[in-house]
Amino acid sequence: MVQEKAQEPTIAPGMDTHNALEAEATEIEKESGDTTEVTHLYLDRTPED
């Protein structure tokens, strides 16, 4: 008999608004150039659009 490992619920990528990938770079990362510029695009549409 194989025991199945219980799976924790997950959130789809992009749905987690407090994603760890959005964390600010540390001073050490900034000094070494180990950063990525991030731009957010939000579409604000009404039902008439």
C-alpha positions in Angstrom: 0.0 0.0 0.0 1.4 3.4 -1.0 0.7 6.3 1.2 0.0 9.5 -0.6 1.6 12.7 0.7 -0.9 15.3 1.8 -0.7 18.3 -0.5 -1.1 21.8 0.9 -3.3 24.2 -1.0 -1.4 26.5 -3.4 -2.1 29.7 -5.1 -1.6 30.1 -8.9 1.4 32.2 -9.9 0.3 35.8 -10.2 -2.6 35.4 -7.9 -0.6 35.9 -4.7 -0.4 39.6 -4.2 2.3 39.3 -1.6 4.6 37.3 -3.7 8.2 36.8 -2.3 9.5 37.7 -5.8 8.3 41.2 -5.2 10.5 41.7 -2.2 12.8 44.7 -2.2 16.4 43.9 -2.9 18.9 44.1 0.0 21.7 46.7 0.0 24.2 43.9 -0.8 22.1 42.8 -3.8 21.9 46.4 -5.0 25.6 47.0 -4.7 26.5 43.8 -6.6 23.9 44.5 -9.3 22.0 41.4 -8.5 18.6 43.0 -9.1 15.8 43.1 -11.7 13.7 46.1 -12.5 10.0 45.3 -12.3 7.2 47.2 -14.0 3.5 46.5 -13.2 0.8 47.0 -15.8 -2.8 47.2 -14.6 -5.7 47.4 -17.0 -8.5 49.3 -15.6 -11.5 48.6 -17.8 -15.2 49.2 -17.4 -18.0 47.0 -18.8 -18.5 49.5 -21.6 -14.9 48.9 -22.9 
